[in-house]
Amino acid sequence: MAVKDLITVKKCLFICNGGSCMKVDAENVTQAIRKSIKELNLDDQYHTVRTKCIGRCDDAPVMMIAPENVWLQNIKTEQCKKIVSEIDAGKTKDSNHFLYQFGENTIASDSIPTKKRKNQFNNK
Ligand code: FES
């Protein structure tokens, strides 16, 4: 088994495999992201990690890209190769899937956080 030097990889992709993301195809998304990395010959430079819930279930399936700390949302398997290409070209903020970059004030989400939604229904 080969050992990858995780200190020197160019990108680390944290793909959420929590319950809400798994309900909307995160397993196939994870496989498609890994396949795309291989097809684009980025295997030595990229590493993927499956995570538990990372807190954006309403935007599932989601992925966080390090070291930029950019978050992508609503990822579909058929778009994974394009998404990996955008990541490698440094164009994640132009992506249709861009959700948030750590340190910014705005989140590009149409969703209402689940807690707020529950409160809205309870107040009616
Ligand atoms: S399960 Fe993926 S963000 Fe919550």
Boltz pocket constraint, residues with backbone or C-beta under 6 A from the ligand:
constraints:
  - pocket:
      binder: B
      contacts: [[A, 16], [A, 17], [A, 18], [A, 19], [A, 20], [A, 21], [A, 22], [A, 52], [A, 53], [A, 54], [A, 55], [A, 56], [A, 57], [A, 58], [A, 60], [A, 61], [A, 62]]
      max_distance: 6.0
